[in-house]
């Protein structure tokens, strides 16, 4: 149930080629009719690509929501099967955390776990081949930019995974305390540091993302330097 957007492999290079032809036609004093046709073709491709991305995003969201629904129903079914042997507060807290908080990220991962890497890798290969065809030196420069990230991104992801694991543990402890229904000053005092811990963990994840994110976001625009 994963979308396979192979269409974008070539769609990532077609607009670049049309841009190149538009600039060449304009600088070489081509006919206005030819330039207008190229511009309309470019706009049509951009519109088609946008609509296709919208459809794929909706489909990925649908796949993710199906996974979320299945996970929540499974957790509820497990709690019903355990009626003869009541769960302790820890087990109930884990189920509560799964149903309320943990199901959403899992669904998002299921929706994009195959399609997104396939899409990005395909576009990268297609644009890379296009650059090699047009300007091999520029392709080499782009490769030099990307190669360090091959080693850096896994390290960043490992750090994020450790923080998320700690976050899930803290959330389950919060849920466990809520299930016990002990409303005392001591219980509230114990919950407050956990909430603050969740805040600091979330902020640490955000602070880990920006630097590589900016470099990754800039890299796809490098082919524009070769147009013309």
N, CA, C and O of each residue as an XYZ file, in Angstrom:
912
protein
N       0.825     -1.199      0.000
C       0.000      0.000      0.000
C       0.861      1.252      0.000
O       0.536      2.243      0.654
N       1.925      1.201     -0.713
C       2.827      2.337     -0.797
C       2.755      2.937     -2.191
O       2.720      2.189     -3.168
N       2.732      4.267     -2.320
C       2.766      4.896     -3.629
C       4.160      4.819     -4.216
O       5.154      4.985     -3.509
N       4.226      4.568     -5.508
C       5.513      4.477     -6.189
C       5.584      5.585     -7.227
O       5.180      5.370     -8.370
N       6.090      6.778     -6.864
C       6.056      7.951     -7.732
C       7.197      7.974     -8.730
O       7.969      8.932     -8.766
N       7.315      6.932     -9.540
C       8.403      6.897    -10.522
C       8.274      8.011    -11.549
O       9.258      8.394    -12.182
N       7.073      8.527    -11.715
C       6.847      9.613    -12.672
C       7.763     10.792    -12.398
O       8.189     11.471    -13.332
N       8.079     11.051    -11.110
C       8.862     12.225    -10.753
C      10.332     12.077    -11.112
O      11.061     13.069    -11.130
N      10.785     10.857    -11.400
C      12.186     10.694    -11.756
C      12.532     11.543    -12.976
O      13.555     12.228    -13.003
N      11.662     11.489    -13.985
C      11.866     12.296    -15.185
C      11.262     13.684    -15.036
O      11.747     14.649    -15.626
N      10.190     13.779    -14.236
C       9.554     15.084    -14.047
C      10.489     16.064    -13.359
O      10.323     17.275    -13.502
N      11.479     15.559    -12.607
C      12.421     16.460    -11.969
C      13.395     17.095    -12.941
O      13.951     18.155    -12.654
N      13.612     16.465    -14.090
C      14.552     17.007    -15.071
C      13.863     17.742    -16.215
O      14.459     18.630    -16.823
N      12.618     17.385    -16.515
C      11.925     18.016    -17.645
C      11.803     19.530    -17.486
O      12.093     20.248    -18.443
N      11.384     20.061    -16.312
C      11.328     21.525    -16.185
C      12.684     22.191    -16.372
O      12.765     23.288    -16.924
N      13.755     21.533    -15.913
C      15.093     22.109    -16.091
C      15.458     22.211    -17.567
O      16.032     23.208    -18.006
N      15.123     21.176    -18.325
C      15.427     21.194    -19.752
C      14.626     22.279    -20.462
O      15.152     22.962    -21.340
N      13.359     22.444    -20.091
C      12.538     23.480    -20.727
C      13.059     24.860    -20.355
O      13.100     25.751    -21.204
N      13.461     25.054    -19.087
C      14.060     26.338    -18.703
C      15.291     26.635    -19.559
O      15.479     27.759    -20.025
N      16.111     25.631    -19.754
C      17.323     25.827    -20.560
C      16.968     26.227    -21.983
O      17.591     27.115    -22.565
N      15.961     25.561    -22.538
C      15.558     25.885    -23.904
C      14.945     27.281    -23.997
O      15.146     27.981    -24.990
N      14.195     27.693    -22.964
C      13.612     29.042    -22.966
C      14.717     30.093    -22.965
O      14.671     31.051    -23.736
N      15.713     29.909    -22.094
C      16.806     30.882    -22.018
C      17.611     30.899    -23.312
O      17.991     31.961    -23.803
N      17.866     29.716    -23.859
C      18.607     29.659    -25.119
C      17.841     30.346    -26.242
O      18.425     31.073    -27.047
N      16.522     30.112    -26.294
C      15.708     30.738    -27.342
C      15.681     32.251    -27.183
O      15.700     32.984    -28.171
N      15.636     32.722    -25.925
C      15.593     34.166    -25.691
C      16.927     34.821    -26.018
O      16.956     35.898    -26.613
N      18.029     34.187    -25.639
C      19.340     34.786    -25.890
C      19.763     34.678    -27.348
O      20.557     35.486    -27.830
N      19.237     33.689    -28.045
C      19.581     33.517    -29.459
C      18.540     34.149    -30.382
O      18.510     33.876    -31.582
N      17.691     34.995    -29.806
C      16.674     35.726    -30.562
C      15.739     34.774    -31.316
O      15.475     34.937    -32.507
N      15.254     33.786    -30.581
C      14.286     32.872    -31.164
C      12.938     33.546    -31.337
O      12.721     34.647    -30.830
N      12.044     32.902    -32.041
C      10.724     33.482    -32.293
C       9.915     33.525    -31.000
O      10.047     32.665    -30.130
N       9.071     34.559    -30.903
C       8.208     34.680    -29.730
C       7.246     33.501    -29.630
O       6.885     33.082    -28.530
N       6.840     32.979    -30.753
C       5.920     31.845    -30.756
C       6.563     30.624    -30.086
O       5.936     29.946    -29.273
N       7.830     30.358    -30.443
C       8.527     29.214    -29.846
C       8.725     29.410    -28.348
O       8.557     28.477    -27.562
N       9.087     30.642    -27.956
C       9.281     30.919    -26.527
C       7.969     30.768    -25.774
O       7.943     30.210    -24.677
N       6.869     31.265    -26.362
C       5.563     31.162    -25.713
C       5.151     29.703    -25.547
O       4.613     29.323    -24.507
N       5.399     28.896    -26.556
C       5.061     27.467    -26.462
C       5.865     26.801    -25.348
O       5.334     25.990    -24.588
N       7.149     27.149    -25.258
C       7.979     26.572    -24.200
C       7.509     27.012    -22.812
O       7.491     26.218    -21.871
N       7.129     28.287    -22.699
C       6.642     28.788    -21.407
C       5.357     28.073    -21.004
O       5.201     27.672    -19.851
N       4.436     27.914    -21.956
C       3.186     27.208    -21.659
C       3.455     25.746    -21.290
O       2.815     25.195    -20.394
N       4.406     25.129    -21.990
C       4.759     23.746    -21.659
C       5.345     23.653    -20.255
O       5.061     22.712    -19.513
N       6.163     24.638    -19.900
C       6.745     24.650    -18.563
C       5.664     24.806    -17.494
O       5.663     24.089    -16.493
N       4.747     25.745    -17.713
C       3.659     25.943    -16.756
C       2.792     24.692    -16.641
O       2.350     24.331    -15.550
N       2.552     24.037    -17.773
C       1.766     22.809    -17.742
C       2.450     21.711    -16.940
O       1.804     20.997    -16.172
N       3.766     21.579    -17.122
C       4.511     20.575    -16.363
C       4.494     20.875    -14.870
O       4.320     19.975    -14.049
N       4.677     22.146    -14.525
C       4.664     22.525    -13.110
C       3.301     22.234    -12.496
O       3.217     21.717    -11.382
N       2.225     22.567    -13.225
C       0.876     22.306    -12.723
C       0.631     20.805    -12.574
O       0.072     20.360    -11.572
N       1.050     20.032    -13.571
C       0.865     18.583    -13.509
C       1.651     17.978    -12.352
O       1.158     17.101    -11.643
N       2.872     18.454    -12.169
C       3.689     17.941    -11.068
C       3.070     18.283     -9.719
O       3.065     17.460     -8.803
N       2.543     19.514     -9.599
C       1.912     19.915     -8.347
C       0.675     19.092     -8.031
O       0.479     18.674     -6.890
N      -0.164     18.855     -9.040
C      -1.369     18.053     -8.828
C      -1.017     16.613     -8.468
O      -1.657     16.004     -7.611
N       0.001     16.078     -9.126
C       0.412     14.706     -8.822
C       0.962     14.604     -7.409
O       0.678     13.637     -6.702
N       1.745     15.591     -6.992
C       2.254     15.596     -5.622
C       1.114     15.676     -4.619
O       1.149     15.018     -3.579
N       0.094     16.490     -4.931
C      -1.056     16.597     -4.040
C      -1.754     15.249     -3.895
O      -2.100     14.841     -2.786
N      -1.961     14.561     -5.010
C      -2.611     13.254     -4.970
C      -1.774     12.250     -4.179
O      -2.318     11.464     -3.403
N      -0.460     12.275     -4.370
C       0.407     11.360     -3.632
C       0.411     11.669     -2.144
O       0.442     10.757     -1.318
N       0.381     12.961     -1.795
C       0.342     13.327     -0.380
C      -0.943     12.845      0.274
O      -0.925     12.346      1.400
N      -2.062     12.995     -0.436
C      -3.339     12.508      0.097
C      -3.296     10.993      0.259
O      -3.765     10.455      1.262
N      -2.730     10.312     -0.732
C      -2.650      8.852     -0.659
C      -1.749      8.401      0.485
O      -2.081      7.462      1.208
N      -0.606      9.071      0.650
C       0.286      8.722      1.753
C      -0.387      8.982      3.093
O      -0.240      8.197      4.031
N      -1.128     10.089      3.183
C      -1.861     10.359      4.415
C      -2.892      9.287      4.712
O      -3.078      8.894      5.863
N      -3.568      8.809      3.658
C      -4.568      7.750      3.827
C      -3.916      6.464      4.318
O      -4.437      5.804      5.217
N      -2.772      6.106      3.728
C      -2.047      4.911      4.166
C      -1.622      5.053      5.625
O      -1.754      4.113      6.408
N      -1.111      6.231      5.989
C      -0.691      6.453      7.366
C      -1.840      6.367      8.347
O      -1.694      5.792      9.425
N      -2.997      6.939      7.982
C      -4.150      6.902      8.878
C      -4.684      5.486      9.043
O      -5.174      5.131     10.115
N      -4.594      4.673      7.991
C      -4.993      3.264      8.121
C      -4.095      2.563      9.143
O      -4.574      1.785      9.969
N      -2.788      2.844      9.082
C      -1.865      2.244     10.047
C      -2.169      2.715     11.465
O      -2.115      1.923     12.406
N      -2.490      4.001     11.625
C      -2.833      4.533     12.946
C      -4.087      3.849     13.481
O      -4.134      3.443     14.642
N      -5.092      3.726     12.632
C      -6.340      3.079     13.053
C      -6.103      1.633     13.453
O      -6.640      1.171     14.460
N      -5.302      0.911     12.672
C      -5.015     -0.488     12.992
C      -4.269     -0.607     14.316
O      -4.569     -1.490     15.120
N      -3.300      0.273     14.547
C      -2.524      0.216     15.777
C      -3.402      0.497     16.991
O      -3.290     -0.184     18.011
N      -4.270      1.492     16.887
C      -5.148      1.821     18.013
C      -6.152      0.703     18.282
O      -6.418      0.373     19.438
N      -6.703      0.127     17.233
C      -7.636     -0.980     17.425
C      -6.936     -2.185     18.039
O      -7.515     -2.884     18.869
N      -5.700     -2.430     17.638
C      -4.950     -3.551     18.203
C      -4.690     -3.338     19.689
O      -4.794     -4.273     20.484
N      -4.347     -2.091     20.065
C      -4.121     -1.805     21.483
C      -5.403     -1.969     22.288
O      -5.375     -2.498     23.399
N      -6.530     -1.516     21.731
C      -7.811     -1.674     22.422
C      -8.198     -3.140     22.532
O      -8.702     -3.579     23.566
N      -7.962     -3.901     21.460
C      -8.287     -5.328     21.499
C      -7.439     -6.050     22.533
O      -7.926     -6.953     23.213
N      -6.174     -5.662     22.658
C      -5.305     -6.287     23.658
C      -5.795     -6.001     25.068
O      -5.713     -6.864     25.942
N      -6.303     -4.796     25.296
C      -6.822     -4.470     26.627
C      -8.100     -5.237     26.930
O      -8.345     -5.596     28.082
N      -8.920     -5.493     25.911
C     -10.142     -6.263     26.123
C      -9.834     -7.722     26.420
O     -10.516     -8.347     27.233
N      -8.810     -8.272     25.767
C      -8.452     -9.670     26.003
C      -7.864     -9.885     27.389
O      -7.827    -11.010     27.887
N      -7.404     -8.804     28.012
C      -6.768     -8.932     29.320
C      -7.720     -8.625     30.465
O      -7.275     -8.360     31.581
N      -9.041     -8.657     30.204
C     -10.002     -8.354     31.264
C      -9.931     -9.380     32.395
O     -10.113     -9.032     33.561
N      -9.663    -10.656     32.049
C      -9.594    -11.683     33.079
C      -8.372    -11.494     33.971
O      -8.395    -11.849     35.149
N      -7.323    -10.944     33.412
C      -6.115    -10.661     34.194
C      -5.829     -9.174     34.077
O      -5.132     -8.759     33.151
N      -6.346     -8.364     34.987
C      -6.218     -6.910     34.891
C      -4.758     -6.475     34.759
O      -3.862     -7.040     35.387
N      -4.549     -5.468     33.936
C      -3.201     -4.953     33.722
C      -2.785     -4.067     34.883
O      -3.621     -3.450     35.542
N      -1.498     -4.013     35.120
C      -1.008     -3.080     36.118
C      -0.961     -1.680     35.517
O      -1.239     -1.483     34.334
N      -0.607     -0.728     36.348
C      -0.624      0.664     35.893
C       0.369      0.901     34.770
O       0.103      1.702     33.874
N       1.523      0.213     34.799
C       2.524      0.410     33.757
C       1.998     -0.040     32.402
O       2.144      0.672     31.408
N       1.372     -1.245     32.359
C       0.850     -1.753     31.092
C      -0.269     -0.864     30.569
O      -0.340     -0.593     29.370
N      -1.139     -0.411     31.457
C      -2.213      0.485     31.026
C      -1.655      1.815     30.544
O      -2.160      2.403     29.588
N      -0.612      2.280     31.212
C       0.013      3.525     30.768
C       0.632      3.393     29.395
O       0.570      4.325     28.593
N       1.239      2.228     29.109
C       1.808      1.983     27.784
C       0.715      1.989     26.729
O       0.878      2.599     25.673
N      -0.407      1.310     27.003
C      -1.512      1.285     26.046
C      -2.075      2.681     25.820
O      -2.371      3.063     24.687
N      -2.221      3.442     26.900
C      -2.735      4.803     26.766
C      -1.800      5.656     25.925
O      -2.250      6.439     25.088
N      -0.501      5.506     26.146
C       0.471      6.274     25.366
C       0.422      5.886     23.895
O       0.516      6.750     23.023
N       0.275      4.576     23.607
C       0.205      4.121     22.217
C      -1.015      4.700     21.527
O      -0.918      5.199     20.406
N      -2.169      4.638     22.190
C      -3.420      5.080     21.570
C      -3.420      6.586     21.342
O      -3.883      7.057     20.303
N      -2.900      7.348     22.314
C      -3.009      8.806     22.239
C      -1.864      9.434     21.448
O      -2.099     10.284     20.589
N      -0.638      9.027     21.726
C       0.512      9.772     21.206
C       1.369      9.007     20.214
O       1.802      9.587     19.219
N       1.632      7.730     20.444
C       2.635      7.027     19.651
C       2.119      6.559     18.305
O       2.910      6.298     17.399
N       0.798      6.445     18.155
C       0.252      5.928     16.899
C       0.456      6.901     15.745
O       0.695      6.468     14.618
N       0.369      8.199     15.995
C       0.469      9.188     14.922
C       1.833      9.161     14.230
O       1.878      9.102     13.001
N       2.955      9.202     14.973
C       4.254      9.124     14.281
C       4.453      7.823     13.524
O       5.059      7.813     12.453
N       3.942      6.712     14.080
C       4.075      5.434     13.380
C       3.321      5.480     12.061
O       3.822      5.008     11.040
N       2.115      6.049     12.076
C       1.344      6.169     10.843
C       2.037      7.035      9.814
O       2.039      6.713      8.625
N       2.637      8.151     10.270
C       3.377      8.991      9.339
C       4.562      8.273      8.731
O       4.864      8.452      7.551
N       5.237      7.459      9.535
C       6.374      6.693      9.014
C       5.918      5.654      7.998
O       6.553      5.480      6.958
N       4.820      4.965      8.296
C       4.315      3.951      7.369
C       3.948      4.588      6.032
O       4.185      4.002      4.976
N       3.368      5.791      6.078
C       2.928      6.433      4.848
C       4.058      6.858      3.932
O       3.863      6.989      2.724
N       5.253      7.079      4.501
C       6.357      7.614      3.689
C       7.615      6.753      3.723
O       8.616      7.118      3.107
N       7.594      5.635      4.416
C       8.819      4.868      4.647
C       9.448      4.345      3.365
O      10.671      4.234      3.281
N       8.636      4.024      2.368
C       9.163      3.507      1.102
C       9.077      4.562      0.004
O      10.031      4.770     -0.745
N       7.928      5.221     -0.084
C       7.709      6.136     -1.207
C       8.643      7.337     -1.164
O       9.158      7.749     -2.204
N       8.876      7.913      0.027
C       9.694      9.127      0.103
C      11.163      8.856     -0.232
O      11.732      9.588     -1.042
N      11.805      7.833      0.357
C      13.190      7.548     -0.065
C      13.296      7.193     -1.542
O      14.247      7.592     -2.215
N      12.315      6.439     -2.048
C      12.339      6.081     -3.464
C      12.219      7.316     -4.339
O      12.921      7.445     -5.342
N      11.333      8.222     -3.959
C      11.138      9.451     -4.725
C      12.398     10.307     -4.717
O      12.867     10.736     -5.771
N      12.952     10.557     -3.522
C      14.109     11.436     -3.421
C      15.336     10.833     -4.106
O      16.089     11.543     -4.772
N      15.535      9.528     -3.942
C      16.675      8.882     -4.601
C      16.515      8.908     -6.113
O      17.485      9.127     -6.838
N      15.293      8.683     -6.592
C      15.064      8.704     -8.034
C      15.296     10.075     -8.635
O      15.913     10.199     -9.694
N      14.798     11.119     -7.955
C      15.014     12.485     -8.448
C      16.503     12.824     -8.419
O      17.020     13.447     -9.346
N      17.189     12.412     -7.351
C      18.620     12.697     -7.251
C      19.392     12.045     -8.392
O      20.266     12.671     -8.991
N      19.070     10.792     -8.690
C      19.756     10.087     -9.776
C      19.430     10.722    -11.124
O      20.317     10.914    -11.957
N      18.137     11.052    -11.339
C      17.732     11.628    -12.618
C      18.388     12.987    -12.852
O      18.916     13.252    -13.932
N      18.349     13.849    -11.827
C      18.962     15.171    -11.965
C      20.479     15.046    -12.087
O      21.107     15.802    -12.827
N      21.073     14.086    -11.356
C      22.511     13.878    -11.473
C      22.918     13.460    -12.877
O      23.905     13.960    -13.416
N      22.163     12.548    -13.469
C      22.455     12.132    -14.852
C      22.277     13.296    -15.822
O      23.037     13.440    -16.779
N      21.268     14.124    -15.566
C      21.040     15.289    -16.422
C      22.216     16.262    -16.330
O      22.654     16.813    -17.340
N      22.721     16.467    -15.112
C      23.870     17.357    -14.940
C      25.113     16.795    -15.620
O      25.871     17.533    -16.249
N      25.319     15.489    -15.491
C      26.470     14.871    -16.152
C      26.382     15.051    -17.659
O      27.394     15.275    -18.323
N      25.174     14.954    -18.197
C      24.980     15.128    -19.635
C      25.272     16.561    -20.060
O      25.872     16.788    -21.111
N      24.847     17.537    -19.242
C      25.021     18.945    -19.618
C      26.415     19.456    -19.262
O      27.158     19.919    -20.127
N      26.761     19.366    -17.965
C      28.018     19.936    -17.482
C      28.632     18.995    -16.446
O      28.281     19.075    -15.269
N      29.525     18.120    -16.847
C      30.130     17.162    -15.905
C      30.828     17.829    -14.723
O      30.804     17.293    -13.615
N      31.446     18.986    -14.939
C      32.134     19.656    -13.838
C      31.151     20.122    -12.772
O      31.429     20.023    -11.577
N      29.993     20.634    -13.209
C      28.978     21.040    -12.249
C      28.441     19.832    -11.487
O      28.176     19.917    -10.288
N      28.282     18.709    -12.183
C      27.835     17.483    -11.512
C      28.845     17.053    -10.450
O      28.464     16.590     -9.375
N      30.126     17.208    -10.756
C      31.162     16.869     -9.783
C      31.088     17.780     -8.560
O      31.261     17.325     -7.430
N      30.827     19.075     -8.791
C      30.708     20.014     -7.674
C      29.525     19.653     -6.779
O      29.630     19.713     -5.554
N      28.403     19.279     -7.386
C      27.232     18.873     -6.602
C      27.534     17.608     -5.807
O      27.111     17.476     -4.659
N      28.266     16.680     -6.420
C      28.628     15.441     -5.719
C      29.499     15.738     -4.506
O      29.352     15.102     -3.462
N      30.409     16.706     -4.641
C      31.261     17.077     -3.515
C      30.423     17.630     -2.371
O      30.752     17.417     -1.204
N      29.337     18.342     -2.694
C      28.453     18.875     -1.656
C      27.692     17.752     -0.960
O      27.505     17.793      0.256
N      27.257     16.761     -1.713
C      26.420     15.706     -1.159
C      27.218     14.654     -0.389
O      26.726     14.128      0.610
N      28.418     14.341     -0.822
C      29.161     13.225     -0.236
C      29.364     13.352      1.278
O      29.183     12.361      1.984
N      29.736     14.535      1.812
C      29.889     14.615      3.275
C      28.606     14.295      4.030
O      28.657     13.809      5.159
N      27.458     14.563      3.420
C      26.202     14.318      4.103
C      25.890     12.833      4.217
O      25.087     12.434      5.061
N      26.517     12.008      3.376
C      26.297     10.565      3.465
C      26.740     10.042      4.829
O      26.115      9.136      5.381
N      27.804     10.606      5.367
C      28.247     10.195      6.693
C      27.611     10.990      7.810
O      27.465     10.488      8.924
N      27.226     12.245      7.524
C      26.707     13.110      8.577
C      25.251     12.804      8.913
O      24.876     12.798     10.086
N      24.432     12.552      7.902
C      23.000     12.344      8.135
C      22.723     11.139      9.027
O      21.889     11.253      9.926
N      23.383      9.970      8.831
C      23.130      8.859      9.764
C      23.461      9.200     11.213
O      22.758      8.760     12.123
N      24.516      9.973     11.443
C      24.850     10.382     12.804
C      23.755     11.256     13.392
O      23.377     11.097     14.553
N      23.243     12.187     12.580
C      22.165     13.050     13.033
C      20.911     12.240     13.349
O      20.243     12.483     14.354
N      20.593     11.266     12.477
C      19.404     10.451     12.686
C      19.539      9.593     13.938
O      18.564      9.385     14.661
N      20.742      9.096     14.193
C      20.966      8.302     15.398
C      20.732      9.129     16.653
O      20.149      8.642     17.622
N      21.187     10.382     16.638
C      20.962     11.261     17.787
C      19.477     11.534     17.984
O      18.991     11.558     19.115
N      18.753     11.740     16.880
C      17.313     11.971     16.977
C      16.612     10.736     17.526
O      15.717     10.850     18.364
N      17.013      9.552     17.057
C      16.381      8.315     17.526
C      16.550      8.134     19.033
O      15.624      7.698     19.716
N      17.728      8.467     19.547
C      17.945      8.345     20.995
C      17.027      9.281     21.763
O      16.493      8.907     22.808
N      16.840     10.495     21.256
C      15.967     11.441     21.941
C      14.509     10.987     21.883
O      13.774     11.117     22.862
N      14.099     10.459     20.740
C      12.718      9.990     20.607
C      12.466      8.800     21.527
O      11.394      8.697     22.123
N      13.434      7.908     21.649
C      13.286      6.766     22.553
C      13.099      7.234     23.991
O      12.243      6.720     24.710
N      13.904      8.210     24.408
C      13.750      8.761     25.754
C      12.402      9.439     25.917
O      11.772      9.332     26.970
N      11.954     10.139     24.877
C      10.664     10.815     24.923
C       9.529      9.819     25.125
O       8.625     10.066     25.923
N       9.568      8.697     24.410
C       8.514      7.688     24.541
C       8.497      7.121     25.956
O       7.427      6.904     26.524
N       9.678      6.880     26.527
C       9.744      6.365     27.894
C       9.124      7.343     28.878
O       8.378      6.937     29.770
N       9.425      8.630     28.724
C       8.868      9.642     29.621
C       7.355      9.731     29.460
O       6.635      9.840     30.453
N       6.865      9.686     28.224
C       5.424      9.767     27.993
C       4.699      8.579     28.615
O       3.596      8.731     29.139
N       5.306      7.411     28.561
C       4.672      6.236     29.171
C       4.627      6.365     30.686
O       3.675      5.907     31.318
N       5.635      6.977     31.270
C       5.604      7.200     32.714
C       4.515      8.193     33.090
O       3.840      8.032     34.107
N       4.347      9.223     32.263
C       3.259     10.172     32.506
C       1.914      9.468     32.427
O       1.052      9.674     33.281
N       1.729      8.634     31.400
C       0.472      7.900     31.248
C       0.249      6.943     32.412
O      -0.873      6.798     32.896
N       1.313      6.292     32.858
C       1.195      5.377     33.993
C       0.700      6.114     35.229
O      -0.169      5.616     35.944
N       1.244      7.285     35.481
C       0.830      8.062     36.644
C      -0.620      8.514     36.519
O      -1.339      8.573     37.517
N      -1.057      8.835     35.293
C      -2.448      9.248     35.094
C      -3.406      8.089     35.334
O      -4.487      8.284     35.890
N      -3.019      6.879     34.918
C      -3.889      5.714     35.087
C      -4.098      5.394     36.557
O      -5.161      4.899     36.935
N      -3.112      5.664     37.386
C      -3.226      5.340     38.801
C      -4.250      6.209     39.519
O      -4.693      5.856     40.612
N      -4.637      7.342     38.926
C      -5.675      8.218     39.472
C      -5.339      8.690     40.891
O      -6.225      8.818     41.735
N      -4.091      8.939     41.136
C      -3.693      9.450     42.439
C      -3.449     10.951     42.300
O      -2.401     11.376     41.813
N      -4.419     11.743     42.730
C      -4.328     13.193     42.585
C      -3.860     13.777     43.906
O      -4.669     14.104     44.775
N      -2.593     13.901     44.044
C      -2.006     14.490     45.237
C      -0.966     15.504     44.809
O      -0.562     15.564     43.648
N      -0.546     16.295     45.773
C       0.493     17.274     45.461
C       1.785     16.590     45.032
O       2.488     17.077     44.147
N       2.094     15.456     45.663
C       3.313     14.731     45.295
C       3.225     14.193     43.870
O       4.206     14.221     43.126
N       2.025     13.697     43.491
C       1.857     13.169     42.134
C       2.003     14.278     41.104
O       2.650     14.096     40.073
N       1.398     15.429     41.386
C       1.509     16.550     40.455
C       2.947     17.053     40.370
O       3.426     17.420     39.298
N       3.627     17.064     41.517
C       5.029     17.485     41.507
C       5.892     16.526     40.699
O       6.881     16.938     40.091
N       5.520     15.241     40.690
C       6.283     14.261     39.914
C       6.008     14.392     38.422
O       6.882     14.104     37.603
N       4.795     14.824     38.059
C       4.442     14.949     36.649
C       5.075     16.173     36.004
O       5.463     16.135     34.836
N       5.178     17.250     36.759
C       5.682     18.502     36.184
C       7.083     18.359     35.589
O       7.303     18.825     34.471
N       8.043     17.736     36.284
C       9.364     17.566     35.652
C       9.316     16.720     34.385
O      10.103     16.940     33.465
N       8.397     15.749     34.329
C       8.287     14.922     33.131
C       7.793     15.741     31.945
O       8.272     15.573     30.823
N       6.839     16.622     32.196
C       6.352     17.488     31.122
C       7.465     18.412     30.642
O       7.626     18.630     29.441
N       8.228     18.951     31.580
C       9.358     19.792     31.201
C      10.404     18.993     30.429
O      11.039     19.508     29.509
N      10.575     17.724     30.816
C      11.520     16.856     30.115
C      11.076     16.624     28.679
O      11.903     16.621     27.767
N       9.772     16.430     28.469
C       9.249     16.269     27.113
C       9.516     17.513     26.277
O       9.881     17.416     25.105
N       9.334     18.678     26.883
C       9.585     19.932     26.164
C      11.051     20.030     25.741
O      11.349     20.376     24.598
N      11.958     19.726     26.662
C      13.384     19.833     26.333
C      13.793     18.802     25.286
O      14.639     19.084     24.438
N      13.195     17.600     25.338
C      13.507     16.583     24.334
C      13.034     17.014     22.952
O      13.758     16.857     21.968
N      11.820     17.559     22.875
C      11.309     18.026     21.582
C      12.179     19.143     21.021
O      12.478     19.155     19.826
N      12.587     20.077     21.867
C      13.419     21.176     21.396
C      14.798     20.677     20.968
O      15.388     21.220     20.034
N      15.315     19.651     21.637
C      16.613     19.115     21.233
C      16.531     18.443     19.873
O      17.487     18.485     19.099
N      15.384     17.816     19.574
C      15.196     17.230     18.247
C      15.168     18.318     17.190
O      15.799     18.183     16.141
N      14.428     19.416     17.461
C      14.362     20.511     16.489
C      15.732     21.143     16.274
O      16.082     21.511     15.152
N      16.505     21.269     17.345
C      17.823     21.898     17.208
C      18.796     21.007     16.460
O      19.800     21.492     15.940
N      18.517     19.707     16.397
C      19.385     18.791     15.652
C      19.130     18.865     14.160
O      20.018     18.561     13.364
N      17.912     19.272     13.766
C      17.527     19.219     12.363
C      18.025     20.366     11.487
O      18.392     20.096     10.343
N      18.069     21.651     11.940
C      18.217     22.754     10.981
C      19.442     22.717     10.098
O      19.311     22.885      8.886
N      20.648     22.501     10.655
C      21.860     22.649      9.843
C      21.892     21.722      8.644
O      22.076     22.201      7.525
N      21.719     20.393      8.824
C      21.690     19.536      7.639
C      20.484     19.791      6.781
O      20.526     19.609      5.564
N      19.387     20.221      7.421
C      18.191     20.491      6.635
C      18.411     21.609      5.639
O      17.966     21.538      4.494
N      19.115     22.660      6.096
C      19.362     23.781      5.186
C      20.245     23.358      4.027
O      19.994     23.737      2.883
N      21.277     22.574      4.314
C      22.175     22.166      3.232
C      21.475     21.228      2.273
O      21.707     21.287      1.066
N      20.609     20.350      2.801
C      19.884     19.441      1.923
C      18.878     20.192      1.072
O      18.648     19.845     -0.087
N      18.277     21.231      1.656
C      17.290     21.989      0.895
C      17.938     22.840     -0.181
O      17.326     23.103     -1.216
N      19.168     23.274      0.049
C      19.832     24.089     -0.963
C      20.309     23.255     -2.136
O      20.343     23.732     -3.270
N      20.674     22.019     -1.867
C      21.296     21.200     -2.904
C      20.421     20.997     -4.130
O      20.940     21.070     -5.244
N      19.085     20.740     -3.987
C      18.292     20.523     -5.193
C      18.244     21.714     -6.123
O      17.931     21.560     -7.304
N      18.552     22.927     -5.610
C      18.493     24.110     -6.465
C      19.771     24.297     -7.274
O      19.825     25.165     -8.145
N      20.793     23.501     -7.001
C      22.050     23.678     -7.721
C      21.926     23.446     -9.218
O      22.659     24.082     -9.976
N      21.015     22.548     -9.704
C      20.910     22.407    -11.157
C      20.504     23.682    -11.867
O      20.799     23.847    -13.051
N      19.817     24.609    -11.156
C      19.402     25.848    -11.809
C      20.603     26.656    -12.285
O      20.488     27.464    -13.206
N      21.758     26.436    -11.654
C      22.948     27.182    -12.061
C      23.437     26.757    -13.432
O      24.198     27.480    -14.075
N      23.004     25.583    -13.884
C      23.479     25.092    -15.174
C      22.555     25.467    -16.317
O      22.903     25.276    -17.482
N      21.370     26.003    -15.998
C      20.418     26.329    -17.053
C      20.990     27.433    -17.921
O      21.493     28.437    -17.417
N      20.911     27.241    -19.224
C      21.440     28.234    -20.135
C      22.707     27.745    -20.781
O      23.302     28.458    -21.590
